[in-house]
Amino acid sequence: MSAESTQSKDPFASLRKFDGDSKAFWTRLVDTLRALSGAAAVMVAVRTTTGEDVGAWRLLGKSLADGTIDYFPGSAVRPMMEAAAFGERLTAQADTDKLRGRWCAGPLQSGGDAQQCVVVLYLAENCQADLASILTLLAQAADLPEVYLLWQKLLQREQDVHKLVGALDLLGRLRDMPGFESASLYVCNDIAKNFHCQQVALAWKKGDYFRVQAISHTPRFEAKMAMVQAMEQVAEEAADQGEDVNFPPIVGQQSVTKVHQSYADAHKLNRVTTVCLWHNGQVTGVLLLQDHQMDFSVEQMRSLRVIADQIVEPLYYAYLRSGWVGKRIARAGRDWAKNQWNLEYPWIKLSVVLATLALGVLIFGGMTYRVEAPFVLRTADELLLPAPFEGFMEVTRVRTGDAVASGEVLAQLDRSELQLQEVALMADRSRFISEAERARGRNELAEMRVAQAQRDQTEAALALVRAQLAAAAIRAPFDAIVADDFGLPMRSGAPVRRGDILLRLARMDALFLEIDLPERHVHHLRLQAPGEFAFASRPDFRFPFGVDRIEPMGIPIEAGNIFRVRGDITVEEVPDWWRPGMTGVVKIEVGRKSFFVDFDSPSG
């Protein structure tokens, strides 16, 4: 073999994209090196540079022409391996009883600093290859382990991406499933297809036990079938341990597999695998995978774990939505209580606790009772304004509900006729004064007395007219509210008679509540009892008051007897929208009462 033929074509092209496991790779590598170099023997060894076994060489692969010959005696080869581990390519003459050729050694790139890998070839005396081509071949092979590792990582990434895409596709389709049963069956069929399983089943926890909900490619099955019950026992064993279980166990597994083994033997299965579905720290479901031939690797178990973690959430909420409304509410409450307090049989325990609490509250508890009654807002000072004389209404300046100030003109009577009478009386007075003066000048005493009497009579009539003119403007005697206008604004120009009621005024600084309390509540009430009242027109506002007086005599009405109670309003400032006559409801506190001894007490 010449160096030119070695460099013209890569002799290790197949090894650079080798997709087998590591053991097969090392076997292929040493066989290829022996075939290309014409060596009688090829060995690959590795040692670690960290940890407990630092410096100890470990054999990875060996290819020998004669298995009875020790081609690599340690005392002769070890120094060469030490040198090759640090990057040298070297040869040495073999001079033992059975070996008369040469050894060639060189480094191999292991893909990291934690390991040192070397290859050693033994060339017999009759080997035709020259040393230069052998060293060139070793140089070409130096990167093969590192390339193999990178290629394996690339293949693993592709597989991971494929599995991730599959998991996302399963998750997306699962969210569109109409119900829990159809979603469970779809999961079983999808996993059976992607992992090449003979059968996949899903067991879901209902109450305290796991029940098989779906079996791949089996839309209908009987829950009492022996195989179904055996599947549920297998799921119980996995859920009790809280971990994924394989039978036969994979590397590193220490799970109990007694029920798994019995199930596999009974159904002549080569592999039984269970994967737990976790939700809120509890196993809510178990996937059972079975097959006659296939063995699961650690990578496949990891893929199953990823899929299980993705599908448990939509499956759980699909399960919560299944069944009738009452069943869903009970299931959600039971799961919540178990998640929060780890309670078994929560509804029974909750019923006992609630019954005990209710009995304790009835015996020892109580509450502040309040009685309700209607009220009317009253004022202690009201004034009726009548017509001062007979006449006609000229103008009305207020309406019901208006606030008026002391001295403000509320209404005006027509004064035109009175003004004419005033003018006529003033003329008559002047005439009578003149007549009295003429009679005095003529010394007619009797005539003078008559004229003076007529003058006095006229002045009295004039004073009356002027008084009526002053009273024609009806004014408010104090600050008040127009409680009732008796339709006066609509009677402009209408005649009124003396004494007709025109307006009703109410003072706002003397308001109180007139409460009609039913007879059945009187024995609960006490003076100064606090309470609240609200107007029917403004129920969103509540105001405080206290009981000021209770009338001892009942008043019969159609619905029964009532007692009049006066309430003292305790607000600091009376709102401007309050009006006497407004109605509403009061609630009066009558003290704390026990439920057990006073069930019929009214409460607000």
C-alpha positions as CSV (number, residue, x, y, z in Angstrom):
1,M,0.0,0.0,0.0
2,S,1.3,3.4,-0.9
3,A,0.7,6.8,0.6
4,E,-0.7,8.1,-2.7
5,S,-3.4,5.4,-3.0
6,T,-4.3,6.1,0.7
7,Q,-4.8,9.8,0.2
8,S,-6.5,9.5,-3.2
9,K,-9.7,8.3,-1.5
10,D,-10.9,8.4,2.1
11,P,-10.8,4.7,3.3
12,F,-12.8,5.5,6.3
13,A,-15.8,7.1,4.7
14,S,-18.2,4.5,5.9
15,L,-16.9,4.8,9.5
16,R,-17.4,8.6,9.5
17,K,-21.2,8.1,9.2
18,F,-21.5,4.9,11.1
19,D,-24.9,4.7,12.8
20,G,-24.4,1.6,15.0
21,D,-23.6,1.5,18.7
22,S,-20.1,2.2,20.2
23,K,-19.2,-1.5,20.5
24,A,-19.9,-2.2,16.9
25,F,-18.0,1.0,15.9
26,W,-14.8,0.0,17.7
27,T,-15.0,-3.5,16.2
28,R,-15.4,-2.1,12.7
29,L,-12.6,0.4,13.2
30,V,-10.0,-2.2,14.2
31,D,-11.1,-4.5,11.5
32,T,-10.8,-1.7,8.9
33,L,-7.4,-0.6,10.1
34,R,-6.1,-4.2,10.0
35,A,-7.5,-4.7,6.5
36,L,-6.1,-1.4,5.1
37,S,-2.7,-1.7,6.8
38,G,-2.1,-5.4,6.4
39,A,-1.3,-5.6,10.1
40,A,-1.4,-8.8,11.9
41,A,-3.1,-7.2,14.9
42,V,-4.8,-3.9,15.8
43,M,-5.7,-2.7,19.3
44,V,-7.6,0.5,20.5
45,A,-7.4,1.5,24.1
46,V,-8.5,4.5,26.2
47,R,-7.7,5.9,29.6
48,T,-9.3,8.6,31.7
49,T,-7.5,11.7,33.0
50,T,-9.8,12.4,35.9
51,G,-11.7,10.4,38.5
52,E,-10.7,7.3,40.4
53,D,-9.2,5.3,37.5
54,V,-6.8,7.9,36.3
55,G,-4.1,6.4,34.1
56,A,-5.7,2.9,33.8
57,W,-5.9,1.7,30.2
58,R,-9.1,0.1,29.1
59,L,-9.4,-2.0,25.9
60,L,-12.1,-0.8,23.4
61,G,-11.4,-3.1,20.4
62,K,-9.0,-5.6,19.1
63,S,-8.6,-7.4,15.8
64,L,-6.1,-10.3,15.7
65,A,-4.9,-12.6,12.9
66,D,-4.1,-15.4,15.5
67,G,-6.0,-15.4,18.7
68,T,-3.4,-17.5,20.4
69,I,-0.6,-14.9,20.2
70,D,-0.2,-12.0,22.5
71,Y,0.7,-9.3,20.0
72,F,0.7,-6.5,22.5
73,P,2.8,-7.4,25.6
74,G,2.3,-4.7,28.2
75,S,5.9,-4.1,29.1
76,A,6.8,-3.4,25.4
77,V,3.7,-1.6,24.2
78,R,2.8,0.5,27.3
79,P,5.7,3.1,26.7
80,M,4.5,3.5,23.2
81,M,0.9,4.0,24.3
82,E,2.0,6.6,26.8
83,A,3.8,8.6,24.1
84,A,1.0,8.2,21.6
85,A,-1.5,9.5,24.3
86,F,0.3,12.9,24.1
87,G,0.0,13.2,20.3
88,E,3.1,11.3,18.9
89,R,3.0,8.7,16.1
90,L,5.9,6.3,16.5
91,T,7.2,2.8,15.7
92,A,9.2,0.3,17.5
93,Q,10.9,-3.0,16.7
94,A,9.3,-6.1,18.1
95,D,11.9,-8.5,19.5
96,T,10.3,-11.3,21.5
97,D,10.2,-15.1,21.2
98,K,7.1,-15.0,18.9
99,L,7.2,-11.5,17.5
100,R,9.7,-10.3,15.0
101,G,7.9,-7.4,13.3
102,R,7.2,-3.8,14.3
103,W,4.7,-1.9,16.4
104,C,3.2,1.4,15.2
105,A,1.2,3.6,17.6
106,G,-0.7,6.8,17.2
107,P,-3.3,9.0,19.0
108,L,-7.0,9.0,18.3
109,Q,-9.2,12.1,19.1
110,S,-11.8,11.1,21.7
111,G,-13.8,14.3,21.6
112,G,-12.7,15.7,25.0
113,D,-9.9,16.3,27.4
114,A,-11.1,13.8,30.0
115,Q,-10.0,10.8,27.9
116,Q,-6.9,9.8,25.9
117,C,-7.3,7.2,23.2
118,V,-4.6,5.4,21.2
119,V,-4.3,2.8,18.5
120,V,-1.5,0.2,18.2
121,L,-0.8,-1.9,15.2
122,Y,1.5,-4.9,14.9
123,L,3.2,-5.4,11.5
124,A,4.6,-8.8,10.8
125,E,8.0,-9.3,9.2
126,N,6.4,-10.2,5.9
127,C,4.1,-7.1,5.8
128,Q,4.6,-5.3,2.5
129,A,3.3,-1.9,3.7
130,D,6.0,0.8,4.3
131,L,6.0,2.7,7.6
132,A,5.3,6.1,6.0
133,S,2.0,4.8,4.6
134,I,1.1,3.2,7.9
135,L,1.7,6.5,9.8
136,T,-0.3,8.4,7.1
137,L,-3.1,5.9,7.6
138,L,-3.0,6.5,11.4
139,A,-3.2,10.2,10.8
140,Q,-6.3,9.7,8.7
141,A,-7.9,7.6,11.3
142,A,-7.0,10.0,14.2
143,D,-10.3,11.9,14.1
144,L,-12.6,8.9,13.5
145,P,-13.8,8.5,17.2
146,E,-14.6,12.3,17.5
147,V,-16.4,12.3,14.1
148,Y,-18.3,9.2,15.2
149,L,-19.4,10.9,18.4
150,L,-20.5,14.1,16.5
151,W,-22.4,12.0,14.0
152,Q,-24.2,10.1,16.8
153,K,-25.1,13.4,18.5
154,L,-26.5,14.7,15.2
155,L,-28.5,11.5,14.7
156,Q,-29.8,11.9,18.3
157,R,-30.8,15.5,17.7
158,E,-32.7,14.5,14.6
159,Q,-34.5,11.8,16.5
160,D,-35.2,14.2,19.4
161,V,-36.7,16.7,16.9
162,H,-38.8,14.0,15.3
163,K,-40.1,12.9,18.7
164,L,-40.7,16.4,19.7
165,V,-42.7,17.1,16.6
166,G,-44.6,13.9,17.2
167,A,-45.3,14.9,20.8
168,L,-46.5,18.4,19.8
169,D,-48.7,16.9,17.0
170,L,-50.2,14.5,19.5
171,L,-50.8,17.3,22.0
172,G,-52.4,19.5,19.4
173,R,-54.8,16.8,18.2
174,L,-55.5,15.8,21.8
175,R,-56.8,19.3,22.6
176,D,-59.3,19.0,19.8
177,M,-60.8,15.7,21.0
178,P,-64.5,16.1,22.0
179,G,-64.4,13.9,25.1
180,F,-62.2,11.9,27.5
181,E,-62.9,8.5,26.0
182,S,-62.0,9.6,22.4
183,A,-58.9,11.4,23.7
184,S,-57.8,8.3,25.6
185,L,-58.3,6.0,22.6
186,Y,-56.4,8.4,20.3
187,V,-53.4,8.5,22.7
188,C,-53.2,4.7,22.9
189,N,-53.4,4.4,19.1
190,D,-50.8,7.1,18.5
191,I,-48.2,5.6,21.0
192,A,-48.8,2.1,19.7
193,K,-48.0,3.3,16.1
194,N,-45.0,5.5,16.9
195,F,-43.3,3.0,19.3
196,H,-44.3,-0.1,17.3
197,C,-46.2,-1.7,20.2
198,Q,-48.5,-4.6,19.9
199,Q,-50.9,-3.0,22.4
200,V,-51.1,0.1,24.5
201,A,-53.7,0.8,27.3
202,L,-54.5,3.8,29.4
203,A,-55.6,3.3,33.1
204,W,-57.1,6.3,34.8
205,K,-57.6,6.8,38.6
206,K,-61.2,6.9,39.6
207,G,-61.7,7.2,43.3
208,D,-59.1,5.0,44.9
209,Y,-58.5,2.6,42.0
210,F,-57.2,2.7,38.5
211,R,-59.6,1.7,35.7
212,V,-58.7,0.9,32.1
213,Q,-60.2,3.7,30.0
214,A,-58.9,2.8,26.5
215,I,-57.0,0.0,24.7
216,S,-55.4,0.7,21.3
217,H,-57.4,-0.4,18.3
218,T,-60.2,-1.6,20.7
219,P,-63.1,0.8,20.7
220,R,-65.2,-1.4,23.0
221,F,-64.2,-3.8,25.7
222,E,-65.7,-5.3,28.9
223,A,-64.4,-3.9,32.1
224,K,-64.8,-7.4,33.8
225,M,-62.5,-9.1,31.3
226,A,-59.7,-11.0,33.0
227,M,-57.1,-9.2,30.8
228,V,-58.5,-5.8,31.6
229,Q,-58.4,-6.5,35.3
230,A,-54.8,-7.8,35.0
231,M,-53.9,-4.5,33.3
232,E,-55.4,-2.5,36.2
233,Q,-53.3,-4.6,38.6
234,V,-50.1,-3.7,36.6
235,A,-51.1,0.0,36.7
236,E,-51.6,-0.2,40.4
237,E,-48.1,-1.6,40.9
238,A,-46.5,1.2,38.9
239,A,-48.6,3.9,40.6
240,D,-47.8,2.6,44.1
241,Q,-44.1,3.0,43.3
242,G,-44.6,6.3,41.6
243,E,-42.2,5.6,38.8
244,D,-41.9,4.2,35.3
245,V,-41.5,0.4,35.4
246,N,-40.0,-2.0,32.7
247,F,-40.0,-5.7,32.6
248,P,-37.4,-7.0,32.0
249,P,-35.7,-4.1,33.9
250,I,-33.5,-1.8,31.9
251,V,-30.1,-0.6,33.1
252,G,-30.3,1.2,36.5
253,Q,-33.9,0.2,37.2
254,Q,-34.6,-1.0,40.8
255,S,-38.4,-1.2,40.6
256,V,-40.6,-4.0,41.9
257,T,-41.8,-5.9,38.8
258,K,-43.7,-8.9,40.4
259,V,-47.1,-8.1,38.9
260,H,-45.5,-7.0,35.6
261,Q,-43.7,-10.3,35.4
262,S,-46.8,-12.3,36.1
263,Y,-48.7,-10.3,33.4
264,A,-45.9,-10.8,30.9
265,D,-45.7,-14.6,31.6
266,A,-49.5,-15.0,31.4
267,H,-49.8,-13.3,28.0
268,K,-46.4,-14.5,26.6
269,L,-45.0,-11.0,26.2
270,N,-41.4,-10.1,25.7
271,R,-41.8,-6.6,27.1
272,V,-44.2,-4.8,29.5
273,T,-43.6,-1.1,30.2
274,T,-45.7,1.3,32.4
275,V,-45.4,5.1,32.3
276,C,-47.0,7.1,35.1
277,L,-49.0,10.3,34.3
278,W,-48.4,12.9,37.0
279,H,-50.7,15.8,37.8
280,N,-50.3,18.1,40.8
281,G,-47.9,15.8,42.4
282,Q,-50.1,12.7,42.1
283,V,-50.3,9.8,39.7
284,T,-53.6,10.2,37.9
285,G,-53.0,7.8,35.0
286,V,-50.8,5.0,33.8
287,L,-49.8,4.1,30.2
288,L,-49.2,0.3,29.7
289,L,-47.2,-0.7,26.6
290,Q,-46.7,-4.3,25.7
291,D,-45.0,-6.2,22.8
292,H,-43.8,-9.7,22.0
293,Q,-40.5,-8.7,20.5
294,M,-39.4,-5.1,21.0
295,D,-37.0,-3.9,23.8
296,F,-37.2,-0.4,25.0
297,S,-33.9,1.6,25.3
298,V,-33.2,4.4,27.8
299,E,-33.7,7.0,25.1
300,Q,-37.2,5.5,24.2
301,M,-38.1,5.7,27.9
302,R,-37.1,9.3,27.9
303,S,-39.3,10.0,24.9
304,L,-42.2,8.3,26.5
305,R,-41.6,10.4,29.6
306,V,-41.8,13.6,27.5
307,I,-45.0,12.5,25.8
308,A,-46.6,11.5,29.1
309,D,-45.7,14.9,30.7
310,Q,-47.3,16.7,27.7
311,I,-50.6,14.7,27.4
312,V,-51.5,14.5,31.1
313,E,-52.8,18.1,31.3
314,P,-55.3,17.9,28.4
315,L,-56.3,14.4,29.5
316,Y,-56.9,15.6,33.0
317,Y,-59.2,18.4,32.0
318,A,-61.0,16.3,29.5
319,Y,-61.7,13.9,32.3
320,L,-63.0,16.7,34.5
321,R,-65.4,17.7,31.7
322,S,-66.8,14.2,31.4
323,G,-69.9,13.0,33.1
324,W,-73.0,14.8,34.2
325,V,-72.8,18.2,36.1
326,G,-73.2,16.9,39.6
327,K,-70.5,14.2,39.1
328,R,-68.1,16.8,37.7
329,I,-68.6,19.1,40.7
330,A,-68.1,16.3,43.1
331,R,-65.0,15.1,41.3
332,A,-63.5,18.5,41.2
333,G,-64.1,19.1,44.9
334,R,-62.6,15.7,45.8
335,D,-59.5,16.3,43.7
336,W,-59.1,19.8,45.1
337,A,-59.4,18.6,48.7
338,K,-56.9,15.8,48.1
339,N,-54.4,18.1,46.4
340,Q,-54.7,20.8,49.1
341,W,-54.9,18.6,52.3
342,N,-54.2,15.1,51.0
343,L,-57.6,14.0,52.2
344,E,-59.1,10.6,51.4
345,Y,-62.9,10.4,51.2
346,P,-63.2,14.2,51.4
347,W,-66.9,14.5,51.0
348,I,-67.7,12.2,53.9
349,K,-65.2,13.9,56.2
350,L,-66.4,17.3,55.1
351,S,-70.0,16.4,55.8
352,V,-69.1,15.3,59.3
353,V,-67.0,18.4,60.0
354,L,-69.8,20.7,58.7
355,A,-72.4,18.9,60.8
356,T,-70.3,19.3,63.9
357,L,-69.6,22.9,63.2
358,A,-73.3,23.6,62.5
359,L,-74.3,22.0,65.8
360,G,-71.7,24.0,67.7
361,V,-72.8,27.2,66.1
362,L,-76.5,26.5,67.0
363,I,-75.7,25.7,70.6
364,F,-72.9,28.2,71.4
365,G,-73.1,30.8,68.6
366,G,-75.4,33.7,67.9
367,M,-75.6,36.9,65.9
368,T,-76.8,40.4,66.2
369,Y,-80.5,40.5,65.2
370,R,-82.2,43.4,63.6
371,V,-85.8,44.1,63.0
372,E,-87.2,45.8,60.0
373,A,-90.1,48.3,59.8
374,P,-91.4,51.1,57.4
375,F,-90.9,54.7,58.3
376,V,-92.0,58.2,57.2
377,L,-89.7,61.2,57.6
378,R,-91.4,63.9,59.7
379,T,-90.5,67.3,61.0
380,A,-91.4,68.7,64.4
381,D,-92.2,72.2,63.1
382,E,-94.6,72.7,60.1
383,L,-96.4,75.9,59.1
384,L,-99.5,76.4,56.9
385,L,-99.6,79.7,55.0
386,P,-103.3,80.8,54.3
387,A,-104.6,83.5,52.0
388,P,-104.6,86.8,54.0
389,F,-107.6,88.2,52.2
390,E,-110.0,87.4,49.4
391,G,-108.5,88.2,46.0
392,F,-106.8,86.7,43.0
393,M,-103.4,84.9,42.7
394,E,-100.9,87.0,40.7
395,V,-97.7,84.8,40.7
396,T,-96.3,81.8,42.6
397,R,-92.5,81.7,42.9
398,V,-91.9,78.3,44.6
399,R,-92.9,74.7,44.2
400,T,-93.0,71.6,46.4
401,G,-89.5,70.7,47.6
402,D,-87.9,74.1,47.1
403,A,-85.7,75.4,49.9
404,V,-86.6,78.9,51.0
405,A,-84.9,81.5,53.2
406,S,-86.5,83.6,55.9
407,G,-88.2,86.7,54.4
408,E,-88.2,85.3,50.9
409,V,-91.4,86.1,48.8
410,L,-93.1,82.8,48.1
411,A,-96.3,84.0,46.3
412,Q,-98.0,87.3,45.3
413,L,-101.7,88.2,45.4
414,D,-103.1,90.7,43.0
415,R,-102.9,94.3,44.5
416,S,-104.4,96.4,41.8
417,E,-107.9,96.6,43.4
418,L,-106.3,97.4,46.8
419,Q,-104.2,100.1,45.3
420,L,-107.3,101.7,43.8
421,Q,-109.1,101.5,47.2
422,E,-106.0,103.1,48.8
423,V,-106.1,106.0,46.3
424,A,-109.9,106.5,46.9
425,L,-109.5,106.4,50.7
426,M,-106.7,108.9,50.6
427,A,-108.9,111.2,48.5
428,D,-111.8,110.8,51.0
429,R,-109.5,111.5,53.9
430,S,-108.3,114.7,52.3
431,R,-111.9,115.7,51.6
432,F,-113.0,115.0,55.2
433,I,-110.0,117.0,56.6
434,S,-111.0,119.9,54.4
435,E,-114.7,119.8,55.5
436,A,-113.6,119.7,59.1
437,E,-111.5,122.8,58.6
438,R,-114.3,124.7,56.8
439,A,-116.7,123.8,59.6
440,R,-114.3,125.1,62.2
441,G,-113.9,128.3,60.2
442,R,-117.7,128.9,60.2
443,N,-117.7,127.9,63.9
444,E,-120.1,125.0,63.1
445,L,-119.0,122.6,65.8
446,A,-121.4,119.8,65.0
447,E,-120.5,119.8,61.4
448,M,-116.8,119.7,62.3
449,R,-117.3,116.7,64.6
450,V,-119.0,114.8,61.8
451,A,-116.2,115.6,59.4
452,Q,-113.6,114.5,61.9
453,A,-115.4,111.2,62.6
454,Q,-115.6,110.5,58.8
455,R,-111.9,111.3,58.5
456,D,-111.0,108.8,61.3
457,Q,-113.2,106.2,59.7
458,T,-111.4,106.7,56.4
459,E,-108.0,106.5,57.9
460,A,-108.9,103.2,59.6
461,A,-110.1,101.8,56.2
462,L,-106.9,103.1,54.6
463,A,-104.8,101.4,57.3
464,L,-106.6,98.1,56.6
465,V,-106.0,98.4,52.8
466,R,-102.4,99.2,53.3
467,A,-102.0,96.2,55.7
468,Q,-103.6,94.0,53.0
469,L,-101.2,95.5,50.4
470,A,-98.3,94.5,52.6
471,A,-99.7,91.0,53.2
472,A,-100.2,90.5,49.5
473,A,-96.6,89.4,49.3
474,I,-96.6,86.1,51.1
475,R,-93.1,85.6,52.7
476,A,-91.3,82.7,54.5
477,P,-91.2,83.3,58.3
478,F,-88.1,81.1,58.7
479,D,-85.7,78.9,56.7
480,A,-87.6,75.9,55.5
481,I,-88.6,73.5,52.8
482,V,-91.9,73.8,50.8
483,A,-93.5,70.6,51.9
484,D,-96.6,71.1,49.8
485,D,-97.7,73.8,47.3
486,F,-101.3,72.5,46.9
487,G,-101.1,73.0,43.2
488,L,-100.6,76.8,43.6
489,P,-98.2,77.2,40.7
490,M,-101.0,76.1,38.4
491,R,-103.5,78.6,39.8
492,S,-102.2,82.0,38.7
493,G,-105.1,84.4,38.3
494,A,-107.4,82.1,40.2
495,P,-109.6,83.6,43.0
496,V,-108.8,82.7,46.5
497,R,-110.8,83.3,49.7
498,R,-109.5,84.4,52.9
499,G,-108.2,81.4,54.9
500,D,-107.5,79.2,51.9
501,I,-104.3,77.2,52.5
502,L,-101.7,78.2,49.9
503,L,-98.5,76.6,51.1
504,R,-97.1,74.2,53.8
505,L,-93.6,74.9,55.1
506,A,-91.4,72.5,57.1
507,R,-88.3,73.2,59.1
508,M,-85.3,71.0,58.2
509,D,-83.5,71.3,61.6
510,A,-86.1,69.3,63.5
511,L,-86.5,66.1,61.4
512,F,-87.3,62.7,62.9
513,L,-88.4,59.2,61.8
514,E,-92.0,58.0,62.4
515,I,-91.7,54.2,62.4
516,D,-94.6,51.8,62.3
517,L,-93.2,48.8,64.2
518,P,-95.2,45.5,64.0
519,E,-96.4,44.2,67.3
520,R,-94.4,41.0,67.1
521,H,-91.1,43.0,67.3
522,V,-91.9,45.3,70.2
523,H,-90.7,43.0,72.9
524,H,-87.2,43.0,71.2
525,L,-86.9,46.8,71.2
526,R,-85.2,49.1,73.7
527,L,-84.7,52.8,74.0
528,Q,-81.5,54.2,72.4
529,A,-81.2,51.1,70.3
530,P,-79.0,51.9,67.2
531,G,-80.2,51.3,63.7
532,E,-80.0,52.4,60.1
533,F,-82.5,53.7,57.7
534,A,-82.7,54.0,53.9
535,F,-85.1,55.8,51.7
536,A,-87.1,53.9,49.1
537,S,-86.0,56.4,46.5
538,R,-82.3,56.1,47.4
539,P,-81.7,52.6,48.8
540,D,-78.0,52.8,48.2
541,F,-77.6,55.4,51.0
542,R,-77.9,54.4,54.6
543,F,-78.0,56.7,57.6
544,P,-77.7,56.1,61.4
545,F,-80.4,56.8,64.0
546,G,-81.4,55.9,67.5
547,V,-84.7,54.9,69.1
548,D,-86.0,58.0,71.0
549,R,-89.5,57.1,72.1
550,I,-91.9,54.1,71.9
551,E,-95.6,54.9,72.0
552,P,-97.1,52.4,74.5
553,M,-100.5,52.2,72.7
554,G,-100.9,50.0,69.7
555,I,-102.7,51.2,66.5
556,P,-104.9,48.6,64.8
557,I,-104.5,48.2,61.0
558,E,-105.6,45.6,58.6
559,A,-102.4,43.5,58.8
560,G,-102.4,43.6,62.7
561,N,-101.4,46.0,65.4
562,I,-98.5,48.5,65.1
563,F,-96.7,50.7,67.6
564,R,-95.4,54.1,66.7
565,V,-91.7,54.5,67.4
566,R,-89.9,57.8,67.1
567,G,-86.3,57.7,65.7
568,D,-83.7,60.4,66.5
569,I,-81.6,61.1,63.4
570,T,-77.9,61.3,64.3
571,V,-76.4,62.5,61.0
572,E,-74.0,65.5,61.3
573,E,-75.4,67.3,58.2
574,V,-78.8,66.7,56.6
575,P,-78.5,66.1,52.9
576,D,-80.2,68.7,50.8
577,W,-82.3,66.1,49.0
578,W,-84.2,65.0,52.1
579,R,-87.9,66.0,52.2
580,P,-90.5,65.5,54.9
581,G,-92.9,62.8,53.9
582,M,-90.2,60.6,52.3
583,T,-90.6,56.9,53.2
584,G,-88.3,53.9,53.5
585,V,-87.2,51.0,55.7
586,V,-85.4,51.0,59.0
587,K,-83.3,48.2,60.5
588,I,-83.0,48.4,64.3
589,E,-80.4,46.3,66.2
590,V,-82.0,44.5,69.1
591,G,-78.9,42.7,70.5
592,R,-77.1,39.4,70.2
593,K,-79.3,36.3,70.2
594,S,-78.5,32.6,70.2
595,F,-79.6,30.5,67.2
596,F,-80.6,27.6,69.4
597,V,-82.9,29.5,71.8
598,D,-84.3,32.1,69.5
599,F,-84.9,30.7,66.1
600,D,-88.0,32.8,65.4
601,S,-86.2,36.1,66.0
602,P,-86.3,38.2,62.9
603,S,-83.0,39.3,61.4
604,G,-82.0,41.9,59.0
